[in-house]
Amino acid sequence: MGAWDIIKIILQIFGGMGTFLVGMKMLSENMTKLAHGKLRTMLGKTAGSRVAGVGIGAAVTVLGQSSAFTTVMVVGLVNAGIMTLFQATAIIMGANIGTTLNAWVIALGGSDITVVFLCLAAIGVLMTMFSKKERVITVGSVIAAFGLIFVGLKFMSGALTFEKGSEAYDAVSGVLHIITDPMLLLLIGVAITALVQSSTAVNAIILTMVSSGLTIGAGGNAALYIIIGSNIGTCVTALISSLGASPNAKRAGLIHFMFNLFGAVIFMIVLVCWRDFAENVLGTIIPTGSMVFNGMDMAPGMQIALFHTLFNVINTLLFLPFIKGFVWIAERIVPVKETERKAARKEAPIFGDLDERLLRSPSIALGYLYQQTGKMFSYAMETLDVSFNAFIDKDMGASESVNKHNTELAEANKTAVAYLVKLSGASLVMEEEKTVSTLHYVLNDIMRIGELADNVTKYTRHYVDDELIFSGEFIEMIGEMYKKIKRLYVLALATYLYKDRASLMEVDKLEDEIDADRRDLVDRHIKRLNEGKCQPQNSSVFINLVGNLERAADHITYIAHSIE
């Protein structure tokens, strides 16, 4: 075999791998778009049950087409405080099972089904080119992605298919036979997977090799050692993702690593002691020569896919009862430092950590930001409470608290807007793009409530400094008006968070009552002025106060109506 022939084989393998990875990336992105609401719903149903967590982890991984996708998402959710380590551990175990589906798809790469997917790829491209409907375009992209995956597999398979006894076959076999040590084969699997950050890509190479009739190492269990190593190597993505995150996020990445490492140790012991495992177990379930397509025996590839599934399913069954043990070990390895404990005891920020890991699934990131914006709304209302109560009590000292709240609101607004900008550049469906646009307006309404609270503190200053006197009747009426604003806020917050359109009529009715109260208060004030029963210097504070409270009610109502 000449040097040029070797170069062509290498280029064809790399070309096939590149096409395969592009197809996987397209598939992951568009499957996530199709399942945008389902992913958020599933990850929200993680409370308590180990089995449910495993099922959710497997389902999310199938939809996202990557265990790394799921694990990094879980690290982000743990870092944001949305998910506990117990919940995360079950989901991570499920993710390892979900990713085994990819191996079965790859194992079909040499079968007649490949021709079908190659034809469907053309159909998928045509759908994306000529359809104007977003969902049709996304479905077309999914179909085209499947086509690219099988094109990549065909390229790799073609590069590694040689006639037995040929010079090329002998040369490649000679290279593959050099490494026979089980530990070295495992480390190769770890290293290559860590480098490309995709266990699916490594599985694709191994499956293509064995399906092409090539023997890795001394045969027997040799290929299985690399598969085990790929499961450890895939943990690198989550470990890297957890760097610089909260202690719990680091623990989640560590648990993913421990799960695969402990499982690898168990299976390595079994395989080293049982040298004929591949032949006795895998070969019995899927006999060699039982699945021949186009002259290629698919059974060896199917055996690898079966082993990958057994590895993750058996490990999950073994370790599922010991989730608390995994959490306990992770907490001992990654303790909380004293400085972090002190920081945790301080007043919590308005937002949790708007973790950029969540951007891997824009729908989940957007859902999380939506919920966090509800917290910001509550904080703005708390600011208005402080300022209004300070006015009633003639408390000048409350202005410092209101200023602090508004500074934090401004910082939270800056963070949220920056996050929304990043989300705008992500792969969103039309409904999500509308939500991003809506949140910009909601954030503006929230900031206006904080600014109106600041205005009220200024009226308090005039109230005290100018020694103004307001009647008990006025104080009582303004108090009743504010009680309605508080009720409006509670109703608007529930409407906003749960998107309850049925409550909008009640919101509008209450807001109309507040408008009527403002008009009534102003009319009574003017009447009292004309009768000489009220000081003229009170007018500026009185009219501006009730006007600002009514405007706050307007912004609260706008937030409720943002769900439309």
Number of C-alpha atoms within 10 A of each C-alpha: 12 8 7 9 11 15 11 12 17 15 15 20 22 16 16 25 23 16 22 28 20 16 24 23 17 22 26 21 24 27 19 26 23 18 15 19 14 17 21 19 14 16 23 13 13 23 13 12 13 21 15 18 26 25 21 26 31 28 23 26 29 22 23 28 28 26 30 24 20 29 30 26 25 29 31 30 27 26 26 22 15 14 20 20 26 20 24 31 28 26 30 30 32 29 30 31 27 28 28 28 21 19 25 20 15 23 27 21 27 25 17 11 12 19 15 12 22 19 13 18 24 14 17 24 18 15 20 20 11 10 12 10 10 12 16 15 20 23 19 23 25 25 25 26 29 23 27 25 29 27 23 26 28 21 21 28 24 17 21 24 17 17 12 12 9 10 13 19 17 16 13 16 17 14 11 17 15 11 15 16 12 19 15 14 22 24 18 19 28 26 19 19 27 21 13 15 20 22 29 27 22 26 27 25 19 23 28 29 22 24 26 23 20 21 19 24 20 14 17 16 21 24 25 27 24 27 29 27 28 29 30 27 28 30 30 23 21 28 21 13 21 24 12 9 18 18 19 26 30 24 30 33 27 23 26 26 20 17 24 25 18 14 21 23 12 13 18 20 10 12 19 15 10 12 14 15 17 21 16 13 13 20 17 12 13 18 16 18 13 11 15 13 14 9 9 15 20 27 23 26 29 27 27 24 25 19 20 23 20 14 23 25 17 14 21 22 11 11 17 20 10 12 19 14 13 21 21 13 14 21 19 10 12 14 12 13 10 9 8 12 10 9 11 10 8 8 7 9 12 21 21 16 19 19 19 16 21 21 19 20 26 26 25 22 23 23 16 19 22 19 15 20 23 21 17 23 26 17 20 27 22 17 25 26 16 21 28 25 16 19 22 14 10 17 18 18 11 19 21 12 13 24 17 13 22 21 13 18 25 16 14 21 21 13 14 22 15 12 19 20 12 13 22 15 9 16 18 22 17 11 8 19 16 11 16 22 12 15 22 15 14 24 22 13 21 26 21 17 27 26 20 22 29 22 18 26 28 17 20 26 19 18 21 14 10 11 10 13 12 13 9 9 9 14 13 12 15 20 15 14 21 20 13 17 24 17 14 23 23 16 20 26 20 14 21 26 16 11 17 16 13 9 16 20 10 13 22 18 11 19 21 15 14 25 19 14 20 22 16 13 20 18 12 13 21 17 13 14 15 11 9 10 12 17 13 13 12 18 15 11 18 18 16 15 24 22 18 18 24 24 17 24 24 21 19 28 24 19 25 27 20 15 17 10
